[in-house]
Amino acid sequence: MPTIETDEHKALRSAVAALGKRHGRAYDREALWSEAAKLGYLGVNLPEAYGGGGGGISELSIVLEELGAAGCPLLMLVVSPAICGTVIARFGTDAQKQHWLPALADGTRLMAFGITEPDAGSNSHRITTTARKDGDDWILTGRKVFISGVDLADATLVVGRTEDARTGRLKPCLFIVPRDAPGFTRRPIDMELAAAEKQFELTLDDVRLPADALVGDEDAGLLQLFAGLNPERIMTAAFAIGMGRHALAKAVEYARDRQVWNTPIGAHQAIAHPLAQAHIDLELARLMMQKAAALYDAGDDTGAGEAANMAKYAAGEACVKAVDQAVHTLGGNGLTREFGLASLITASRVARIAPVSREMILNYVSHQTLGLPKSY
């Protein structure tokens, strides 16, 4: 497996970095999304037959990382093309692919992803949103929480559970729910997190959907679900690495120029060494992210699952440390609007918490990789 990027990847990284630099920290989300779409970056991971770039999560993670490093991350890249686009491309019907993939690739449509529930937390087996058959239709009932960008999305890919006729047990299934579906309502969650994309609580009150709202095989269960969750973890890692790089770059520039006595503060090891450590941690996290993306793009879902969780863990930790050290390097200036770092203190925590907490990743590694018994 190559650990050095191809010339194509380097060219993509350079081009996206230039786009991010043009927009900068004070970016307009809609304008950036539109320009990224025109340049083909939004659908770089989607099949060429449906207007995409024919690449994979490796390429899309580069796009998100570089935009984050420029201070203008697009959170919906994690959701719309990475999760929803991937699931539809792998498991959708021809009609679903024709309807959604070209529009997701060119940015004219967005899709949100609804899995998290108030009482389920990280336990997907406790999801209570249920789908039952009514003739040829499906009826969805339940609640979702902390769902990003629902106000921007044309539809939400909702994770529900259906009853297995053979066993009576509930199994996960994926449904496309249009934003204007009767009984489908949203309520914004009042967050202190400053982000262009808002968070919502969703209510599905007997939402009636046609048979073709179901994505993939009703009996495939977790296979289809994790086809979306692994890219989500990889893209969250890219989001975190980009944010950490942005904060670190601000701190390095400040430490290089700021003089209190007769030399820049960056000459002092107490300042320089923590910044160097932050850089090392971010680079190591990127290597694991690249491994996870390469495994996923190669079709190794099992290997990608382990690597994606590790990448998300490593990137979240590296991001928080980089942001904290950047703020500390600037001192009081690190808390001013002028330097734009203070808001990252809250934002960086997201990579530790979502879409899965670092503690659940440690649980995964301890019993899936190390073979230790479960505690739950």
NORGINOR-V806039 format. One record per run of one state. SS is the DSSP state (H for helix, E for strand, C for the rest). FROM is the first residue (numbers start at 1). TO is the last residue. Records with the same first field share a line. If there is no record, write none. Layout:
SS: FROM-TO, FROM-TO
This chain:
C: 1-6, 24-28, 39-47, 51-56, 70-75, 92-93, 107-110, 115-123, 127-129, 135-136, 149-154, 164-169, 179-183, 189-198, 210-210, 216-221, 258-258, 260-263, 268-268, 298-300, 336-341, 354-357, 370-376
H: 7-23, 29-38, 48-50, 57-69, 76-91, 94-106, 124-126, 211-213, 222-257, 265-267, 269-297, 301-335, 342-353, 358-369
E: 111-114, 130-134, 137-148, 155-163, 170-178, 184-188, 199-209, 214-215, 259-259, 264-264
